[in-house]
Amino acid sequence: MTHHTGNDKHPLSNLEYDWITLIQNKAQALIAYDAYIRDAEQANSPECVALFKRIHQEDLRQLEEAKKHLQKVLGGTMGGQKQVGS
């Protein structure tokens, strides 16, 4: 997704935007998984509960990793955004 054209400067680079969007989507998914787990528990389906919990844990781990990448991108140490002398 392009956020700027010509001489217009957008406050976020494409890479920053991508990481922020991914983090938002993962966070929303984690909330949804909590509801899915409750639904599976109410349906007395331990197999579904176990799978939803495993997916939740995997997304949580990926979310934490994505946050670290975003911090590096915003800090200029990843993604070619580092500006010397800034």
N, C-alpha and C positions, 0 to 999 in steps of 0.2 A: 504494500500500500504506500503510495507516495503522499507525503504530507506537505510538501512545499513545491512551488514552481518558481522559475525565474530567480529573482533576487529576494523573494519572500523567504523569511526564515521561520520555520516552525520550531516550537520549543522542544519537540521530541524528534529524534532520528527515527528512521524506520525500525531499526533494531531495538531501540528503547521501547517504542510503541508495541512491537511484537512481543517482547518479554512481559510488558505490563498486561497486554491482552491475554497472554497465556496464563499468567498468574491469576487474573480475574476469572478466567474460565475454569481453572483448576479449583479455585476457592468455591465457586458456585457448584461445581460437581461434588465437592466434599459435603456441602450442605444437602444436596440431593441424595447422596449415598446414605446419609443418616436416616432420611425418610424411608429409603428403600430397605434398609436394615430393619427398621421398625415394622414395615409392612411384611417382610419375610418372617419376622418373629411372630407377628400376629397370625400369619398363615401357617405357623408351626412347620416351617421349612428350614431346618438347620443347615442343609446344603446351600441354600440360597443365602442365608445369613453369613455363612463362612465365605462364600465367594464375594459378596458385597463388602465384607470387612477386609478381605485381601485386596480388592480393587481400591478401597478407601486408603489403605496403608500405602499402596504403590503410588497413588496420586499424591498423597501427603509427602512422601519422600521426593517425588518429582517437583512438587511445589517448593519444598525447601531448597532443592538444588537450583531451581529457576530463580528464586530470590537472590541466591548468591551470585548468579550470573548477572542479574539486573544490577546489583550493587556494583559489580566490576564494570559493567557497561556505563553506568551513570558516573562512576569514578574515573572513567577514561582509561582504565587499564585493560579493557577488552573491547574489541570491535573497531579498532582504528580511530576512535574518537579522541584519543589523548592529544592535547595541544601543548606543545613545549612552550614554557614561559607563562602559562596561565596561572 
